[in-house]
Amino acid sequence: MSNQLSVDSSPSYTTAQRVVAFLAGLVCHVTFLAGVGLMVFSIYTGMEYGFGRLHGVWALLANSMLLLQFPIVHSWLLSVPGRKWTARWVPLGLGRELSTTTFATLASIQLLVVFLLWSPSGVTWMHLHGVAGWVMTVLYAAAWLLVGVAMWDAGLALQTGFLGWGAVVRGKHPEYKTFPQGGTYRVSRQPIYLAYSLMLWTGPVWTLDRVALALLWTAYCMLGPMLKERRYLKYYGDAYRAYQREVPYWFGWSRK
């Protein structure tokens, strides 16, 4: 979901830099698979599991902080100050090159924090079985499939963090393409966020925890991309304005 302008000069990376990039990539993909895998399981099971053991008001406060930290920190990491801050922590001057890798790693850690530290309320409103359960399961899987397709259309290497570390290991600068316009991006300017929202409202288990997460994160999926579009307008100017006029913000409606 991050984007930066490409660098044209020919790189000359040391062996140490390439090793650091490879290790960063390894950490990135392990945390990415763990974070996404845990999210798939946790949301499907209605947020009924978690290692948090708080109750009452303390559970409410802790869970609220867990839910809020993801959209707040996620958006900040994509900002100019956020990118500069994370770049300072990457060794051997690779902060810029590994920006996508670092972002994907931190976002994955955020997901792990949410679902590992969650304190379940124990309040289950609905657990569908039989045909209804299967239907909601199929819809849940379809929503995740749409997430994958939208990520592919946006550039899977960019979305998973491979773009940064993979380029350095190959002795190249990361190459950032222009904003995506093909595939799902022909019908929605924000298909990834739209697909995530659909995923949040499918699945057979509905608990108080699940509804709270769906409400808050759907609001972020609707409003958060506006910050992304401001960055794109800065980078691409009239080209992105023309795209905004042709394609709706989500699906069938637009903020412009």
Helices and strands as residue ranges (DSSP letters): H 15-44, H 56-78, H 80-88, G 91-93, H 99-116, E 124-127, H 130-160, H 162-169, G 183-186, H 191-200, E 205-207, H 208-223, H 225-236, H 238-246
